[in-house]
Amino acid sequence: MVALTTMVDYNVEQGVAVLTLNNPPVNALSQGVRQGLKEGVEKALADDSASAILIYCEGRTFIAGADISEFSSKPMGPDFHAVLSTMDASAKPIVAAIHGTALGGGLETALCCNYRVAVPSAKFGLPEVNLGLLPGAGGTQRLPRVVGVEKTLAMVTTGVPIGAAEAFELGLVDQLVEGDLRTEALAFAVAKGAQGGSHPRVRDNDAKLQSAKENPEIFAATRKMLARKTRGFLAPEYNIRCIEAAVNQPFDEGMKTEAKLFGELMTGPQSQAQQYFFFSERQAAKVPGLDKATEELPITKVGVIGGGLMGGGISMNFANAGIPVTIVETNQPALDRGLGTIRKNYENTARKGRLTAEAVEQRCGLVTGTLDMADLADCDLIIEAVFENMAVKKEIFTRLDGIAKPGAILASNTSALDLNEIASVTSRPESVIGLHFFSPANVMKLLEVVRGEKTSDAVIKTGMALAKRIKKVAILVGVCPGFVGNRILFARQFEAARLALEGAPYEQVDKVLFDFGFPMGAFQMGDLAGLDLGWDKDNSNPMDVKDRLCDLGRYGQKTGAGFYDYDDKRMATPSAITTDMFAEVAGSLGVERGEISDEEILDRCILPMINEGAKILEEGIAVRASDIDVCYVYGYGWPVYRGGPMHYANSMGLDKVLEKLRHYQTVSGDDFWAPSALLVSLVEKGERFK
């Protein structure tokens, strides 16, 4: 065996040149892999003892894609295209032995082989769209020639992989292997080497493009189907254009189109933002200063206090992970409703084909209910999920302190209240943590893990690990009103309301935010959440439009009217009642009204979010700027192609952000716009949010 590089070995067995890749953990196409592949194929072509070539990967997977860490640095040769060209030109048959995943550049490598052999558990995909990119090494030109245009469109615009059985049916895999992959793939290669003659090249096969040439409307249909889901994203459209090129241009011309569009995406802001977010999400799980020797606490049974929308959704997360849950409610009808809603949610999922009937029963069987909090005495984790009232939460934690077993974690789902005050009523504040789920809790990926001033490292580590176990993305935050997500949201909502008072139609404010990329605007979000959330009827403020709407029973979508009026399908129409109310309140407050441009609306909604984020970093409430961005993409619908508020600030230029904040501070005379000291410091040093 010859080591071509530290990542690729060369060996001839039974007349087959075996190139063995070993680049843990996922055999990414790092420089050493590219070099080894190119040299290995060239060596095999010159080796008279080899009649075929086999590409085999050690470890748990075939090539799982590009080495994304190389994207931000100057690439070292050989170029990936040069590697694939060498393979494509091979006179000797090349066989790819595939297990694990062949994703992105891994699938493009396999497509440049003459044959593909795979185990039944293998998966195949081109997920580049999730990084704001398209397959840039022939994937958009070769894949439709193998699996057809419609399947390729689905794969490249969603990034969702297919399994080996489907790949075999489509012709992407030539043989499925039930036994030892290396042994059977070697035998396959021996047979192909002995076969003689020419071997099929994907690039030469145009047969599966014909149906799309005759029915070009499939591209329009794909665009229409994706329009809402991919609103604002460039990469899905660019992927479609590349498949159109595969259908309508000769192969080499299609490759040029792919390269041109790939270059535009690669150097554009969307891909940079999505690549940044890819790393940010992974970084969020790392807690600096946490002793690696700290052991997690075992979580084998969970209690949830409150069986409403939030408590039920939280419970489903644990049932989904196979963890038994006991829900506590105050009365039997409420408990029955909560358990019934959980079953209904699972049954709806089953009707859509995403869950089996057996799985529904299994998960429902893991969720039990009780009216007695003492039944939580054997739980390892107890989560309080009642409404936002400090007195109620303190009363619950006082009771829990006397019920929960030693070492049990006591968690609050509070979205804004002082966790330290809640913990103060217990004799074990080190065991108290915040687990702020986002609604609907069984759907939303974000989890704010709130560290109190006395929360132990073991409890923090357990909370972060538990998030991963229940398939959430967690960020660690400190204690302040609203923590990270809602604290930043409060600033935006405040300014959105002020814009409406100053004369901007509230539907205009919402449209500007929607056009920026949010799924809905500030007032639409209020209606969805419920305007009565946190509203105190006895202390309703007549100078607050939201409070006045609540006084009229206009709580939002659930009552058919809030800021907007809603029909029976919950379609929104701007309400004259709300428009008049903003004008009336503005008159009472002496607010001067006038037209406001879309540009100013966007500035005045986004800049406070950036500034509040900077204050959060300054105070140490968030660990990293990127954690704030993860929070906003997963918790509040910030468009991932803009990276998050802190990344967006960096892309704007912090000097420009500071200049705009000072401008609005000057013209308004309001310290609401006073820039964060951290922001000022970064601008003075010529630095960015890190």
N, C-alpha and C positions, 0 to 999 in steps of 0.2 A: 504493500500500500504506500502510495506517495502522497505527501501533504502538499497540495498545490498552494493553499493558504492556511491560515490557522482555522479557517471555517469550512474548507472543502478538501476532501481526500479523493484520490484516484486509484482505482484497482480494477484489473481485468479478471473477470470470473466467467468461465464457460464461454469465452469469446465475446463477452459483453463488457464494455467499459462502464464501470459503476462509479458515478460521481456522488459521493456521500456528503450531504450538507449538515453542519452542526453549529448552529448559531443561536443558542438559547436566549430567551425562552420560546420564541415563535419563529425562528429561522427567517427573520426579516432580511430583506435584500440589502444588507449593508455592503460596504465597499469590498470586504473580503469575500462575501458570497458572490458578488458580481464578477470579481476578478477570477475566482475559482471556477465559476461556471464557464466563463469564456475560455480560459486556458484549458479547462477539462475537455470541452467539446473539440477545441483545436487539437489537443493531444490525441484524443480518440480518433479523429479523422486521419491523423498521420500514423496511427498505430495499426499495422497490418494484422495484429492478433485480435483486433476488435472489429466485429461486424455490426454491432449495435451499441447504443448508449442508453444507460438507465440513470435517471435522476431520482435519488432516494434521500429522504430527510430523517435524521435521528430525532429523538425527543417525541413530544406529544403532537406534532403537527407538521404538515408540509409548509411551504413558504406562505406565511400569513399576511404578506404585504410588504410595502416599502418600509425602510427604516426612517420613520417620520422625524427622528431626531436630527437627520441630515438635512432636512428641508431649510433650516435656518442658517446653514453654513455653505461654503463653496464646495460643490460636489467634487469628489475625487474619482478619477477614472477607474475602470472603464464605465462609459455611459451605458445605461440599461438598454437603450436602443441598440447599441453595438453588440451587446450580449445576445439579444434576441435575434438580431440579423445573422449572427454567426450560427445560431441554432436553426434558423429558418432555411439557411443555405446548406445545411448538412446533407450529404449524400447518403449517410448512414441513418437508419431509423432511430429516433429518440423516443424513449418511453418515460412518462412521468408516473411515479408510484405515489399515490396520494392518500394520506390519512389526515385526520384533524380538519384543518381548513386550508383551502386554496383561495385566498382572498386578494383582490387588487392585483398587484404585481405578481403575486403567486399564481393567480389564475392566468394572467397574461403569459407567464412563463410556461404554464401547462399548455396553453393554446398554441405555443410555438413548437411544442413537441408533436410528433406524428401520431402518437397514441397516448391514451390516459387510462391507467388502471387504478382502481380505488377501492377502499374498504367501504362497507355499507353505511358507516357512521360519518363519512366525510361530508364536508359542506363546501359549496362553491359560490363565490360572489364577487361583485365589483362595488365595494361600499364607498368609493371615493366621493360620492355626492355628499356624504356626511361631513366631509372636510371642505366642502365648497369647491370640489374639484370634479374632474372626469378622468376615466382611465386614460393615461397619457402614453401608453406603450402598446397601442394597437388593440386594446380591449374592446373599444367600440366598433372596430372594423372586423375583428375576427369572431367575436362571440355571436353576432347575428348570423354569421355564415355557418354556425354550428347548431344553435338552438332556435334560430328563427328571430324575426324582427320583434314580434309582439312580446315574446318572453324577455328578450334583451332590454326592450324599453322598460319593462317592469323592474328588471334587476338593477339597471343603472340609475333609474330615477328614484328608487326607494332605498337602494343599497341592501335590500333583504336577500340573503343567500338562499340557495336551493340545496336540497339533500341529494345524496348519491343516487338513490333510486330514480328520482326525477331526472337527474343529470344523465343517467344511463338511458332512460327512455327517450330523452331528447337527442342523444348522440354525443353528448359532451364526454361521457365516459365510455370506453370501449369494452371494459370488462370489470365486473364486480368481483372482489376477492373475499372469500369467507375465511380462508386460512391465513397463514403468515404472509403479510404483504410483500416483504422483500423477496421471499422464496418464490412466490407465484408471479410477481412482477418480473423477476429475473428469467423465469421460464418463458414468460410471454415475450420478453425481449430476445431471448435465444431463438424462439420460433420466427420472429419477425426478421432477425438478422439472417437467418437461413433462407428466408423467402426469396431474396433477390429482387431485382427490378426496382421500380420507383415506389415511393411511399407517399400517402396523401398529405398535402399541406393545407391547412385551414384557409390560407389566403387565396387558394385557387378554386375554392368551392363557392359558387354563386347561386346554387340551386335554391337555397332557403331564403334568398332575397327576392325571388320572383313575385311572391304573393304581395309583398309590400309595393313593388313596382306597379303592380296591377291595381292595388287598393291603397293609394297614398293617404286616403282619409284616416288611416289608423294613427297617423301622427297628430292630426287635429283632434281626434278622439282622446288621445293620451293627454294632450295639452289641456283639454276641457276637464278631464277627470282630475288632473293635478292642480288646476287653477287655484282653488281655495286653499288646499293643503300646503302648497309651495309658494304662496303669495310672497313676493319680495325676493325670493331666492333666484340667483342667476344659474347656479350649477345644473338644476334639473333641465332647464331650457337648453343649455349648452350641450348636455348629454343627448337630448333629442336631436339637436342639429347634427351631431356626429353620426347618429344612427341613420339619419336622412342621407348623410354623405356616403355612408357604407352602401346604401341602396342605389344611389344615383351617380356615384363617381367610381372610376376604376380604383382598385385597392390602393395603389401608391398615392393617388390624389386624395383619397379619403384619409390616408395617414397624414397628409399635409394639413388637411382641414382639422383633424383631431389635434395635431401639434399646435396649430395656431390658436384654437379655442382653449386648449389646455394652458398655453402661455398666458392668455388674457386672464383666466381665472387664477392662475398661480400667483400672478403679480398684483391681483386686485385685492381690495379691502375685505371682501366677503370671505375669501378663503383664508386670509391671514387671521381674521376674527374667529373663524371656525376651527382652525388649527390651534390657535391660542386657547380656545375653550376646551378642546380635546385634552390638552395638558392640564388646564385649570381644574377640570373635573377630577382628574386623578390626583392632583396635588391636594385637593380639599380634604382627602381622607387622612392626610399626614398631620399629626399634631406635634409641633415643635416643643421640645422640653419634656415630653412625656417619656418616662423611663421605659425602655424596651423590655426590661425585666418584669414590668408590672403585668400581672396576670388578669385576664378577663374574668368576670364573675359568670357562673353558669346561669343561663336563662332557659328553663324548661317549662315554666308555666307563668302566664301573664294574667293580671287582673286589670279590668278597665272600668272606671267609675263613670257612668253615663252611657246610655245606649241610644242616644240620638244620632243625628247625621254624622257628627264627628266621631263619637265613641264607637259607633257601628263600623265606620270606615277604618278606624284604627284597628279594631278587632280583626277585620278581614285580612289585614296585612300579616298578622301573626298566624291566622289559620292557613293562609296561603303558604306560609313557610313551615307548616306542620307543627306549630306550637299551640298547645291548648290555651284557651282564653275563657275567663269567667267575667261576664258583664254584670255590674251591679246597677239596679235602677231603684227608684223610690216607690214605685207601685207596679202592680201586675200589668195593667193595660199598657203602660209605657214600655215595660220589658217585652211584652208580646209584640208591640209595634217594632221595637228595635230588632229583635230576632227575626221577625217577619221580613223586615226590609233587607237584612243580610241574605236571607234565603232568596228573596226576589232578585237581588242583584246577581247572585250566583246563577240563578235559573235564566236570567236574561243573557248572561255571558254564554251559558250552555246553548241557548237557542241560536246564538250567532256562530256556533261551532267552535268556540274557543275553549270549551271545557266539557268534559264528559259528564254524563249523569252520575256516574260513580264518584267522580271528583267533587261534584256538588254535595253529595251526601257525606263524603269524607270530611270536607271542610266545614259544612254545617254541624257535623258531629263533634268538631273540635271546639265549637262555641256553645257555652252553656250560660244560663242566666240565674240570677239570685236577687232577692230583696234584702239579703243580710250581708253587710260588709264584712262580718266575721268570717265569711266563707273564703276570704282572700288571704287567710292566715298562712297558707302554704305556698303563696305565689313568690316567685323570684323578682318580679317586676310588677309594680302597680302604677297604672297611668290614670291620673285624674283628668277627665274630659268634660267638665261641666261648664256652664256659662261664665263669662268674665266678670266675676265679682269677688273681690279680695276677701271679704268676710266669709263667704261661702267656702272658698278654697282653703282658708285657714282652718275653718271648722272641720273640713274633710281631712286635712293633714294631721290635725290634732288627734282625730279618731284613728287614722291609719297608724300613727306612731304607737298606739297601744295594741294594734292588731297585727301588724306585719311582723314576720319573723326577723330575727337578727340577720343583718347582711342584705336584706331585701332592698331593692332600689325603689325609691318613691319618686315618681315623675309627674310633672304637671304639663299639660298641653297648652298652657297659657300662651297667648300670642303677643302679650304686651306688658303683663303685670310683673311686679318685682319678685323674682324667684327667691331672693335672699329673705324677704319678708315672709314668704310662704314657708321657707325652710326653718325660720326662727321659732316656729311653734312646735317643732319636733326636737327630740333629744338626739337626733342623728342627722344633722345638716350635711354631713359628709356623704350621706346616701341619697341626698335630694338633687335632682337634675331636671332640667327642662327638656321635653321632647315635643317640639312644636311641629305638628303635622299640618299640612296645608290641605284645604278642602277642594274636592272630595278626597279624603285621606287614603282611600284605597286606590286612587288613580294618580295623584300628584307625586312626583318623584322626590321633591325636596323635603328634607327634615332639618330643622334648626335644632342643634343640640346645645342647650343653654347651660353654661358652666357657672354655678354659683360661687361665691367667694370661698366656701368651705367644701365644695364638691371634691371628692377624692379622685386621684388619678385612675384608680381601678374602675370607678363608676364612669368616668369620662371615656376610658378606653372601651368599656363594655358598651356604652351608648353608641360610639362611633362604629364598632364592629357589628352591633345589632342592626344598625341602619343598612349595612351591606347585606346582612342575612335576610332582611325583609325587602331587599331590592330598592332601597332608597339611596339617594345621594345626600350625604350629610355635610353640613358645615358647622364648625364649632364657633359659638358666639358667646359674648359676655352679657352681663345684665345691664339693661338700660330700658327705658320705655319703648316698647316696640321692637327691641333687639335690633337686628339688622334690616330684615325685609320690611316690616311695618313701619319702622322709624323712617326709612327712606320714602316709603309710600305716603306717610302722613305729610311730608314736605311737598310732594307732588300734588296731592289732593287739595291741600291748602291753597296752593297757587292756582290750580285749575278753577277752584271756586272764586278766587279773586279775579281771574280773567273774565269769568261770566258776569261778575258784578260790574266790571269796568266796561262791559258792552260786547264782549265776544259771545256770540250765541253758543250755548253750551254744547250744541251738536257740532259746531265748528271745532271746538276744542277736542271733542272726541274723534272727529275725522282726522285732525292733524296727527293725533297719537296713533290712530289706526293706520294711516298712511306711512308713518314712521316704521311700523312693523308690529305694534302691539296687537293682540287679538281683539281688544276692545279699548275704548277710551275710559277716562276717569269716571265719568258719570254713569256710563254703562256698567262699569265694574261695581259701582256703588249699588245700582239697582239689582245686580246679580247677587251680591253678597247679602243685601237686605239693609235698607236705610235705617231700620230700627236697631241694628247691631250697635250696642253701646248707648242707645238713646234712652234718656231718663225723662219719662213723661212729666214728672213733677217739677223738673228743672229745665224744661224745654226753652231754648233760646229763640225768641221771635226775630232776632237779627241773623239767624242761621237758616238758610233756605232748606237744608236737609231736615232740620228739626221742624220747620214749618210744614214740610211735606208729610212728615210723620204725624204731626197733629191732625192732618187730614186723612190719616189712614193709608197714605200712599207710601208703602214700605218697599216698593220695587217690583220685580217680576212676579214674586209670589202673590201679590195682591192685584196684579194687572195694571198697576200704575206706580210710578216713582218719579224720577226726573222725567222719564218717558212714559207714554201710554203704550200698553201692550195688547195685542189681539190674542185670540185663543191659542195661537201657535207661538206666542211670545215674540212676535215681530214688533220691533220698536218704532214708534212715531213720536217726533218731538211734540211736547205738550205746551199749549198756550198758557196753561196754568203756571208751569215752571218758568217760562219766559217772563211772564208778568211778575212773578214773585221775585226774580232776580232784579228786575227794574224797580220794584217797590222797595226792596231792602236797600238797594244802592241809593235810592232817593232819601231814605230815612238816615242812612249813614253819611250822606253828602259826598258820595263817590261820583267823580266826573266820568261820564261814559263816552265811548266813541268806538270807531272801527279799530280792530287790531289785526295785524297781518298774521298769516300762517307762520311765517318765520319767527315772529316774536312769541307766538303761542308755543311753538316748539322749544325755543330757548327757555321760556319761563316755566315750562314743565320739566325739562330735562336737566337744566343747570342746577336747580335745587337738589335733585337726586344725586348728582355728582358731588356737590358741596357737602351734602349730608353724609355721603359715603366717605369723603375725606375726613370729616369730623369723627366718624366711627373708627377709622384707622388711627387717627390721632389719639383717641381715647383708649385704644387697644380692645375695642369691643369685637372687632373682626381680626382674625389672624393675618389675613392677606387680602390685598385688593382683589385678587382673582376669586377669593371666596365670596365676596360681595357679588361678583359677576355670575358665579354659579347660582347663588341665591336668586338673582333676578331673572336669569334665563329659565330656571326650573320652577320657580315659585310664582313669578309674576308675568311671564310671557314676553320678557324682553327678547327681541329677535336675535337668535344666535348668530346670524350673519353680521350683527353689529357688536358681538362679543360681550356685552354687558356694560353698565354705566361707566365703570372705571377704565375699561379698555377703550370705550368710545371717547372718553375724555383724552386718553393718550393719543388716539387717532386724530382728534380735533386739534391737539396741541394744548398743553396745560397753560401756556401763556395766553392763548386765545380764550380759554375758559375763564381764567382770572380776570382778563380784560372785560369780558361780558358781565361777570358777577359785579365788578366794581361799577360798571355802567348802570346796571339796574339798581344798585345800592344808591348811587348818586341821584338818579332821576326819581326814585321812590322815597328816598330819605328813610328807608326802612332797614334796620339791622338784620332782618331776615336774610338779606343778601350778603351780609358780611362774610368774606371768604375765610375758609378754614386756614388756620395757621400752617398746617401741613402743606396745603396747596401752595400758599405763598412761599414757603420754604423750598418746595420742589422746583418752583419756577425760578427762584433766585439761584438755585444750584444747577439749573438746566437738566433736571432729572425728571423721571416719569413715575407713575404708580407702578409698583413692582408686583 
